[in-house]
Amino acid sequence: MNSSTATVKIDNGTLAQKTVYSVLFSIAFAHLLNDLMQSVVPSIYPILKESFSLSFTQIGLITFVFQLTASLLQPFVGLYTDKKPLPYSLVYAMVFTIVGLSLLSIATSFYMLLASVAFIGIGSSIFHPEASRVAFLGSGGKRGLAQSIFQLGGNAGSAIGPLLVALVVAPYGKSYVIWFVITGFIGIALLSRVALWYQNHLSLRAANKSSFEEDKVELSNKQITIAIIVLLTLIFSKFFYMTSMTSYFTFYLISKFGVSIQDSQFYLFLFLASVAAGTLIGGPLGDHFGRKYIIWFSILGAAPFTLLLPHANLFWTAVLAVVIGVIIASAFSAILVFAQELKPGKVGMISGLFFGFAFGMAGLGSAILGYVADQTSIEYVYQLSAYLPLIGVLAYFLPNLRKKKN
């Protein structure tokens, strides 16, 4: 039996292999709830700036603390839980986020704001490595599909969060952030059940250790290291470009085509919907055709369309944005599973490293591209970032994975 295969007890006491969809959809919904709560922080920046008379430097410091705790801690959390799995750490992650949101709702000073976002970031760092491991274990061998379902939940949460902030918090003030705590308690109830499955799965693995031998790839340590570096470089390319769309696409449309703020949000929604579609299809395609080919297609394949985007009219800009979203979003699940297969037995560490690096690149990209826009123009940002997917040519150096049993 493969080490990644999900297991359940059946009536005669033997072990059965299958994809545990109830677990996959549960952890995906938990991801939705987690990322929904995370998205509250940037969504209320305008409210915080006005309420506390913050400078842009202070807003940047809030982002820095949030990204620091949400990204840099993840590989270390994953490394620890690879050695000592903690099924109920998923529940603890929600507790940290609840504490952070509660502090945010009652914060009376800038330093309380920093403390609140630090708690929320720590919650994210604990959640993502272990939740990704649950998706991996519940995949039944369909690892790309499992990660796509998991990622789809996160994308949905990130999209829904700002909408709820607009409905619940913006009209009434920062104190109404407390209502998002309800989401956290729903997450605790859900993740308690997931943690029970996870714990039972670990017990079954321990009782049937010979059935769970790790698959190792026939690569040297040097080849594995080079492959990890290539994958991280591709993450840099993907998330730098993605942040140009998620952070600045509305400004680009308003500046270049004179659309209204409301209409610009509609075009942004089209892009985000295409990202969700790409996320969902990327993993299964990787399972079927091979992850290396999907990585090639999803990064380098987006380049012709990103290069055309700055020269298109409004209609074709919308069409190209949808095409780009579908193609480039299909990469992450394939990249993450490819990396997990390079380092079997290190699912938590790899997940933490790649999620953390992705978050860090998104934050860094937003800051750098914002500076470029200030110094030049928003149109120049898209002319410059259009070349980022060309970095996908580095996928050529990824090895073809061949596995051997220990």
C-alpha positions as CSV (number, residue, x, y, z in Angstrom):
1,M,0.0,0.0,0.0
2,N,1.3,3.4,-0.9
3,S,2.2,5.7,2.1
4,S,-0.1,8.4,0.8
5,T,-3.1,6.2,0.5
6,A,-6.1,6.9,2.7
7,T,-7.3,4.0,4.9
8,V,-10.5,3.1,6.6
9,K,-11.6,0.1,8.7
10,I,-14.1,-2.1,7.1
11,D,-16.3,-4.8,8.7
12,N,-13.8,-7.6,8.5
13,G,-11.1,-5.6,10.1
14,T,-8.9,-5.3,7.0
15,L,-7.6,-2.1,5.5
16,A,-9.2,-0.6,2.4
17,Q,-7.8,2.0,0.0
18,K,-9.9,4.8,-1.2
19,T,-10.1,8.5,-1.7
20,V,-11.9,9.8,1.4
21,Y,-14.0,12.6,-0.2
22,S,-15.8,13.4,3.1
23,V,-12.4,14.3,4.6
24,L,-11.3,16.2,1.5
25,F,-14.4,18.3,1.4
26,S,-14.3,18.9,5.2
27,I,-10.7,20.1,5.1
28,A,-11.5,22.2,2.0
29,F,-14.4,23.8,3.9
30,A,-12.1,24.4,6.9
31,H,-9.6,26.0,4.5
32,L,-12.5,28.3,3.3
33,L,-13.3,29.3,6.8
34,N,-9.6,29.9,7.7
35,D,-8.8,32.0,4.7
36,L,-12.1,33.9,5.0
37,M,-11.0,35.0,8.5
38,Q,-7.4,35.7,7.3
39,S,-8.8,38.0,4.5
40,V,-10.5,40.2,7.1
41,V,-7.1,41.8,7.9
42,P,-6.3,43.5,4.6
43,S,-10.0,44.1,3.9
44,I,-10.4,46.5,6.9
45,Y,-7.2,48.5,6.2
46,P,-9.2,51.5,5.1
47,I,-11.2,51.4,8.3
48,L,-8.1,51.0,10.4
49,K,-6.3,53.8,8.6
50,E,-9.2,56.2,9.3
51,S,-9.9,55.0,12.9
52,F,-6.3,55.1,14.1
53,S,-5.0,57.8,11.8
54,L,-2.4,55.4,10.5
55,S,0.3,56.3,8.0
56,F,0.9,54.0,5.0
57,T,4.2,53.0,6.7
58,Q,2.2,51.7,9.7
59,I,-0.2,49.9,7.4
60,G,2.9,48.4,5.8
61,L,4.1,47.3,9.2
62,I,0.8,45.6,10.0
63,T,1.2,43.7,6.7
64,F,4.8,42.9,7.5
65,V,3.9,41.4,11.0
66,F,1.0,39.5,9.5
67,Q,3.0,38.0,6.6
68,L,6.0,37.3,8.8
69,T,4.0,35.2,11.2
70,A,1.8,33.7,8.5
71,S,4.7,32.7,6.2
72,L,8.0,32.2,8.0
73,L,6.7,30.0,10.7
74,Q,5.0,27.5,8.4
75,P,8.1,25.4,7.4
76,F,9.1,25.0,11.1
77,V,5.6,24.0,12.1
78,G,5.6,21.5,9.2
79,L,9.0,20.2,10.1
80,Y,8.0,19.6,13.7
81,T,4.7,17.9,12.9
82,D,6.5,15.6,10.4
83,K,8.3,14.1,13.4
84,K,5.4,14.4,15.8
85,P,2.0,14.7,14.1
86,L,-0.5,16.7,16.1
87,P,-4.0,16.1,14.7
88,Y,-5.6,18.5,17.1
89,S,-3.2,21.3,16.1
90,L,-5.8,22.2,13.5
91,V,-8.2,23.1,16.3
92,Y,-5.4,25.1,18.0
93,A,-4.9,27.0,14.8
94,M,-8.5,28.1,14.8
95,V,-8.2,29.1,18.5
96,F,-5.2,31.4,17.6
97,T,-7.2,33.0,14.8
98,I,-10.3,33.5,17.1
99,V,-8.0,35.2,19.7
100,G,-6.6,37.4,16.9
101,L,-9.9,38.5,15.6
102,S,-11.2,39.2,19.1
103,L,-8.3,41.4,19.8
104,L,-8.7,43.1,16.5
105,S,-12.3,44.0,17.2
106,I,-11.5,45.6,20.5
107,A,-8.0,47.1,19.7
108,T,-7.4,50.6,21.0
109,S,-3.8,51.1,19.9
110,F,-1.5,50.4,17.1
111,Y,0.4,47.8,19.1
112,M,-2.8,45.9,19.9
113,L,-3.4,45.8,16.1
114,L,0.1,44.3,15.6
115,A,-0.6,41.7,18.4
116,S,-3.9,40.8,16.9
117,V,-2.6,40.2,13.3
118,A,0.3,38.2,14.8
119,F,-2.1,35.8,16.4
120,I,-4.1,35.5,13.2
121,G,-0.8,34.9,11.3
122,I,0.3,32.2,13.8
123,G,-3.1,30.5,13.3
124,S,-2.4,30.4,9.5
125,S,1.1,29.0,10.1
126,I,-0.3,26.1,12.2
127,F,-3.3,25.4,9.9
128,H,-1.8,25.1,6.5
129,P,0.9,22.5,6.9
130,E,-1.3,20.1,8.9
131,A,-4.4,20.7,6.7
132,S,-2.4,20.0,3.6
133,R,-1.2,16.8,5.2
134,V,-4.8,15.7,5.8
135,A,-5.6,16.3,2.2
136,F,-2.5,14.3,1.2
137,L,-3.5,11.4,3.5
138,G,-7.1,11.5,2.3
139,S,-6.2,11.5,-1.3
140,G,-6.3,7.7,-1.9
141,G,-3.4,8.3,-4.4
142,K,-5.2,11.1,-6.2
143,R,-2.9,13.7,-4.7
144,G,-3.4,16.4,-7.3
145,L,-7.2,16.2,-7.1
146,A,-7.0,16.3,-3.3
147,Q,-4.8,19.4,-3.3
148,S,-7.0,21.1,-5.9
149,I,-10.1,20.5,-3.7
150,F,-8.2,21.8,-0.7
151,Q,-6.9,24.9,-2.6
152,L,-10.4,25.6,-4.0
153,G,-11.6,26.1,-0.4
154,G,-8.9,28.6,0.4
155,N,-9.6,30.6,-2.8
156,A,-13.3,30.7,-2.1
157,G,-12.7,31.9,1.4
158,S,-10.3,34.7,0.2
159,A,-13.0,35.8,-2.2
160,I,-15.9,35.7,0.3
161,G,-14.1,37.4,3.1
162,P,-13.9,40.9,1.6
163,L,-17.6,40.7,0.6
164,L,-18.7,39.9,4.1
165,V,-16.5,42.7,5.5
166,A,-18.2,45.1,3.1
167,L,-21.6,43.9,4.4
168,V,-20.9,43.4,8.1
169,V,-18.0,45.6,9.1
170,A,-17.8,48.6,6.7
171,P,-21.2,50.0,7.6
172,Y,-20.9,49.6,11.3
173,G,-17.2,49.8,12.3
174,K,-14.2,47.7,13.4
175,S,-16.0,46.3,16.5
176,Y,-18.2,44.2,14.2
177,V,-15.1,42.1,13.3
178,I,-16.2,40.1,16.3
179,W,-19.0,38.5,14.3
180,F,-16.3,36.6,12.3
181,V,-15.4,34.7,15.5
182,I,-18.6,32.6,14.8
183,T,-16.8,31.3,11.7
184,G,-13.9,30.3,13.9
185,F,-16.1,28.2,16.2
186,I,-17.7,26.5,13.2
187,G,-14.2,25.7,12.1
188,I,-13.3,24.2,15.5
189,A,-16.4,21.9,15.4
190,L,-15.5,20.8,11.9
191,L,-11.8,20.3,12.5
192,S,-12.5,18.3,15.7
193,R,-14.1,15.7,13.6
194,V,-11.3,15.9,11.0
195,A,-8.7,15.6,13.7
196,L,-10.4,12.4,15.0
197,W,-10.2,10.9,11.5
198,Y,-6.5,12.0,11.3
199,Q,-5.7,10.4,14.7
200,N,-7.4,7.2,13.8
201,H,-5.5,7.2,10.5
202,L,-2.2,7.5,12.4
203,S,-3.2,4.6,14.7
204,L,-3.9,2.4,11.6
205,R,-0.5,3.4,10.1
206,A,1.2,2.5,13.4
207,A,-0.6,-0.9,13.6
208,N,0.2,-1.7,9.9
209,K,3.6,-0.1,9.6
210,S,4.8,-2.6,6.9
211,S,1.9,-1.6,4.7
212,F,3.0,2.1,4.7
213,E,6.6,2.0,3.4
214,E,7.6,5.3,2.0
215,D,8.1,5.6,-1.8
216,K,11.4,7.3,-2.6
217,V,12.4,8.8,-5.9
218,E,15.5,7.6,-7.8
219,L,17.3,11.0,-7.5
220,S,20.4,12.2,-5.7
221,N,20.2,14.8,-2.9
222,K,21.7,17.3,-5.3
223,Q,19.0,16.6,-7.9
224,I,16.2,16.9,-5.3
225,T,17.7,20.2,-4.0
226,I,17.9,21.7,-7.6
227,A,14.3,20.6,-8.3
228,I,13.0,22.2,-5.0
229,I,14.8,25.4,-6.0
230,V,13.3,25.3,-9.5
231,L,9.8,24.8,-8.0
232,L,10.3,27.7,-5.5
233,T,11.4,29.9,-8.4
234,L,8.2,29.0,-10.3
235,I,6.2,29.9,-7.2
236,F,7.9,33.3,-7.2
237,S,6.9,33.7,-10.9
238,K,3.3,32.7,-10.3
239,F,2.6,34.6,-7.2
240,F,4.4,37.8,-8.3
241,Y,2.2,37.8,-11.4
242,M,-0.9,36.8,-9.4
243,T,-0.5,39.7,-7.0
244,S,-0.3,42.1,-9.9
245,M,-3.9,41.0,-10.8
246,T,-5.4,40.6,-7.3
247,S,-3.9,43.9,-5.9
248,Y,-3.8,46.2,-8.9
249,F,-6.1,45.0,-11.7
250,T,-9.0,47.3,-10.7
251,F,-6.6,50.3,-10.7
252,Y,-5.3,49.3,-14.1
253,L,-8.8,49.1,-15.6
254,I,-9.8,52.4,-14.0
255,S,-6.7,54.1,-15.2
256,K,-6.5,52.7,-18.8
257,F,-10.2,52.3,-19.7
258,G,-11.9,54.7,-17.3
259,V,-14.3,52.1,-16.0
260,S,-16.1,52.7,-12.7
261,I,-15.0,51.2,-9.4
262,Q,-18.1,49.0,-9.4
263,D,-17.4,47.7,-12.9
264,S,-13.7,47.1,-12.1
265,Q,-14.8,44.9,-9.3
266,F,-16.9,42.8,-11.7
267,Y,-13.8,42.3,-13.9
268,L,-11.8,41.3,-10.9
269,F,-14.5,38.8,-9.9
270,L,-14.2,37.3,-13.4
271,F,-10.5,36.8,-12.9
272,L,-10.9,35.3,-9.4
273,A,-13.6,33.0,-10.7
274,S,-11.2,31.8,-13.4
275,V,-8.6,31.3,-10.7
276,A,-11.0,29.0,-8.8
277,A,-11.7,27.0,-12.0
278,G,-8.0,26.7,-12.8
279,T,-7.3,25.5,-9.2
280,L,-9.9,22.8,-9.4
281,I,-8.8,21.4,-12.8
282,G,-5.0,21.6,-12.3
283,G,-4.6,18.8,-9.8
284,P,-6.6,16.1,-11.6
285,L,-4.8,17.0,-14.9
286,G,-1.5,16.5,-13.1
287,D,-2.6,13.1,-11.8
288,H,-3.6,12.1,-15.3
289,F,-0.9,13.6,-17.6
290,G,2.0,14.0,-15.2
291,R,2.7,17.0,-12.9
292,K,5.8,18.2,-14.8
293,Y,3.7,18.8,-18.0
294,I,1.0,20.7,-16.1
295,I,3.7,22.9,-14.4
296,W,5.2,23.6,-17.9
297,F,1.8,24.5,-19.3
298,S,0.5,26.5,-16.3
299,I,3.5,28.8,-15.9
300,L,5.1,29.1,-19.4
301,G,1.7,28.6,-21.1
302,A,0.3,31.8,-19.6
303,A,3.1,33.9,-21.1
304,P,1.6,34.6,-24.6
305,F,-1.6,35.8,-22.9
306,T,0.2,38.0,-20.2
307,L,2.3,39.6,-23.0
308,L,-0.8,40.4,-25.0
309,L,-2.8,41.8,-22.0
310,P,-1.2,45.3,-21.9
311,H,-2.0,45.9,-25.6
312,A,-5.6,44.7,-25.6
313,N,-8.8,46.7,-25.5
314,L,-11.3,46.3,-22.6
315,F,-13.2,43.3,-24.1
316,W,-10.1,41.4,-24.8
317,T,-8.5,42.4,-21.5
318,A,-11.4,40.7,-19.8
319,V,-11.1,37.6,-22.0
320,L,-7.3,37.4,-21.5
321,A,-7.7,37.8,-17.8
322,V,-10.0,34.8,-17.6
323,V,-7.6,32.7,-19.8
324,I,-4.6,33.7,-17.7
325,G,-6.5,33.0,-14.4
326,V,-7.4,29.5,-15.5
327,I,-4.0,28.6,-16.8
328,I,-1.8,30.1,-14.1
329,A,-3.9,28.9,-11.2
330,S,-3.6,25.3,-12.3
331,A,0.1,25.3,-11.2
332,F,0.0,25.4,-7.5
333,S,-1.5,22.0,-6.7
334,A,0.9,20.3,-9.3
335,I,3.9,22.2,-7.9
336,L,3.1,21.3,-4.3
337,V,2.4,17.6,-4.9
338,F,5.5,17.4,-7.1
339,A,7.6,18.7,-4.2
340,Q,5.9,16.4,-1.7
341,E,6.8,13.4,-3.9
342,L,10.4,14.6,-4.0
343,K,10.6,14.5,-0.2
344,P,8.4,11.6,1.0
345,G,7.8,11.7,4.7
346,K,8.2,15.5,4.8
347,V,4.7,16.5,3.8
348,G,4.3,19.0,6.6
349,M,7.7,20.7,6.0
350,I,7.2,20.9,2.2
351,S,3.7,22.2,2.6
352,G,4.8,24.8,5.1
353,L,7.7,25.8,3.0
354,F,5.6,26.2,-0.2
355,F,2.6,27.8,1.4
356,G,4.8,30.2,3.4
357,F,6.9,31.1,0.4
358,A,3.8,31.7,-1.7
359,F,2.4,34.0,1.0
360,G,5.7,35.8,1.3
361,M,6.0,36.3,-2.4
362,A,2.5,37.6,-2.6
363,G,3.2,40.2,0.1
364,L,6.6,41.1,-1.3
365,G,5.2,41.3,-4.8
366,S,2.4,43.6,-3.8
367,A,4.9,46.0,-2.1
368,I,7.4,46.0,-5.0
369,L,4.8,46.4,-7.7
370,G,3.1,49.2,-5.7
371,Y,6.4,51.0,-5.5
372,V,6.9,50.5,-9.3
373,A,3.4,51.9,-9.9
374,D,4.2,55.0,-7.8
375,Q,7.4,55.6,-9.6
376,T,6.1,55.0,-13.1
377,S,2.5,54.1,-13.9
378,I,0.1,51.3,-13.3
379,E,0.2,50.4,-17.0
380,Y,4.0,49.9,-16.8
381,V,3.4,47.4,-14.0
382,Y,1.5,45.2,-16.4
383,Q,4.1,45.7,-19.2
384,L,6.8,44.6,-16.7
385,S,5.0,41.7,-15.0
386,A,3.9,40.3,-18.3
387,Y,7.4,38.7,-18.6
388,L,7.2,36.8,-15.3
389,P,5.6,33.7,-16.7
390,L,8.6,33.2,-19.1
391,I,10.4,32.0,-16.0
392,G,8.3,28.9,-16.5
393,V,11.0,27.7,-19.0
394,L,12.9,26.5,-15.9
395,A,10.4,23.6,-15.6
396,Y,12.6,22.0,-18.2
397,F,15.1,21.2,-15.4
398,L,12.5,19.3,-13.3
399,P,13.3,15.6,-13.2
400,N,11.0,12.9,-14.4
401,L,10.0,11.1,-11.1
402,R,10.6,7.4,-11.0
403,K,9.8,5.8,-7.6
404,K,11.4,2.8,-5.9
405,K,10.4,1.0,-2.8
406,N,12.7,0.9,0.2
